[in-house]
Structure formats: structure tokens, C-alpha cells
């Protein structure tokens, strides 16, 4: 297991190496998708037994990844 951002880890044995909230099997993309689908932070915390700081860490991580993304216009 390797921590790649605060509260975010990757481990090939957990979710095929996808980034997850540390100490859980909850992937970051699931959290971001739930927010995009209209769930509140509180609903996500209750549904997946997370803390508010976990959800915010997932959003921060997603924002950092998107900042580095480059689109190639063909």
C-alpha cells in the first residue's frame, strides 16, 4: 500500500490498484461520481462510513489529477 495523497492510497490488492480512501475499499471515482450525481457529502459519509475529511480529500485529489490532464486536439 502506498499513500499517493493525504488520505488516499493505492494497493494492487485493493480495487485493482485504483485510488481509495485510506483504510477502506471506497474508490475516489465512486465518491466523485456520487457528488456529481447529486448526493451530499453527509449522505456519502453515511452510505460508505466515511468522514467529511475523506470526501473532501477525494475531491481535492480529483481536482489535482484534472489540473494535470492535457487534451490533445486532433
DAZI-V664299 format. One record per pair of residues at least 4 apart in sequence whose C-alpha atoms are under 6 Angstrom apart, sorted by the first residue. I is the first residue (numbers start at 1). J is the second residue. Records with the same first field share a line. If there is no record, write none. Layout:
I = J + J
//
This chain:
1 = 10 + 11
2 = 9 + 10
3 = 8 + 9
4 = 8 + 9
7 = 21 + 22
8 = 20 + 21 + 22
9 = 19 + 20 + 22
10 = 17 + 18 + 19
11 = 17
12 = 16 + 17
19 = 27 + 28
20 = 25 + 26 + 27 + 28
21 = 26
28 = 58
29 = 33
34 = 39
35 = 39
43 = 47
44 = 48
45 = 49 + 50 + 51
53 = 57
//
